[in-house]
Amino acid sequence: MDKAKRSSGQIDKEIQELRGKIRGLEAQRGEHGKALEKAKVDRKHNAYSAHGDGDAKAKQKLLIARTTQREAELALEDLESAISEGRQRFDALQREHEIAYRAEQWEQVLSLAAEAQKGAVQIDVYIDGLSKFLAEHQQKIEDLKRRSNNLGFPRAF
């Protein structure tokens, strides 16, 4: 769909979807952060036994903790990039939404102005008719005053 033709409602739906995606990414970031901290603790816990005592099990656990830590660090870095990009897209959509909303509101203003202009033409027609009616009415009143004065009833009308 042409971006210039999208309504504010359509853009708002995209904003809501993107907001949900960003929240999901932020939740994943928290999970990977916990995994990273656990891997660091596991490394610290097994480091002495693996290096100081030469414990094979501790070396294996240390190797797994290193791998887990590196994967968690990279996943966190990827998620940070994704969240940053998501926020940039969110900001761009909000700006686009504002532009579309204002354009829609302006269209409504122009439509209302056109209706008011049509109404003004009708008012002119009615005012012309009312002016003629009032002029005729005033003429009748003047005629009544003149005739009542002629009959000897001044101030009857």
N, C-alpha and C positions, 0 to 999 in steps of 0.2 A: 504494500500500500504506500502511496506517495506520502512522505512525511508531512508535506505542506498541507495536505488535505485531511489529516487526522484530527478528530475532534478531541476536546479536552477530556471527554469521558473515556475515549480509547487510550489516551496517554495515561490517564489516571489508573486504568487497569494495569498497564505496563509498569507503572510506578509501584503499585501494590505487589505485583509478581516479583519485581526486582527487590523490593524491600524484604519479601519472604526469603528469597535466595541469599541475600546478604546476611540475614539472621541465621540461616542454615550454615553459611560459611563461618560466621562468628562462633557458632556452637561447635563446629568441627575444630576450629582453632583452639577452643578451650580443651577439647578432648586430646588433641595432639600435644598441647602444652602439658597436660597431666602425664601423658606417655613419656614426654621428654624428661620431666622431673623424675619419674619413676626410673627411667633408664640411667639418669645421672646418679640416683641413689644406689641403684644396683651396681654401677661401676665403682662407686666409692666403697661400697660394702665388699666387693670381691677383689679390688685392686691389690690390697696387701697380701691376701692369701695367694693370689695368682703370681705376683712378682716376688714377694718376700719368702713365701713358703714353697713356691713352685707347684702349688696344688692344680692338678689337671682339670678338675671340675670347676674350680674358680676361674681358670683361664678360659674355659668354654663359656661360662656365664658372663665373663668380662667381654668376650668377643661378641656374644649375643647382645649385651647391653650397649656396646659401641655401635653395632649395626642399627639397633633400635633407636639409639640417640641420633645418629646421623640421618636416618630416615625421618624421624620426627622433626628434626631441625629443618630438613629440606621441605617436608610437608607444611610446616609452619611458614616457611618463607614463601612457598607457593600460595598458601591461603592468604597471607598478608597481601601478596600481589593481586590475587583475585578479589579480595575485599576492597582494596584501593581502586581497582578498575571498576568494581561494582558501584562504589560511591561516586566515582566520576560520571558513570552512566546515569546514576540516580540524579545527580545535580543537573546534568544535561537534560534529562527528561523533565525535571521540575521547571527548568527554564522554558522548555518547549511547551509544557502544560500552561504556564503563565501566558505565553504568547498566544496560544490557541484559545485560551479562556477569554483573554482580552479581545481577540478578534471576534469571537462569538458574541460577546457582550456588545461590541461595537455594531455588529450586524443587527442585533436587536434594537439598538438605539436608532440606527438608520431606518429600520422598518417602522418603528414607532413615529419617527419624524415624518415618514411618508404618509402614515395614517393621519397624523395631525395636519399635514398640508391638505389632504383630501377633505378633512373636516373643516378646515378654514374656508375652502371653496364653498362648501355647503352653508357655512355661517354667512358668507357674503350673500348668497342667494336668499337666505332667510331674512337677513338685515334689509336687503333691498325690498322684499315683500312687506316687511314690518314698517319700513319707512313710508311706503306707498299707503299702507293701511292707516298709519298714524296721520298722514297728510289728509286723507279722505275723511277720517274721523274729526280732525281739527276743522275741516271745512264744514262738516255737519254741525258742529258746535257753534261755529261762527254764524251759520245760517239760522240756527235755533235762537241765538241771542238777538240777531237782527229782527227776526219775525216776532219774537216775544216783545221786544221794545216797540215795534210797530203796533202791536195790539195793546200796548199800555201796561205790559208786565215786565218792567225792567228787572234785572237781576233774577229772573226766573231760571236762567241757565248760566 
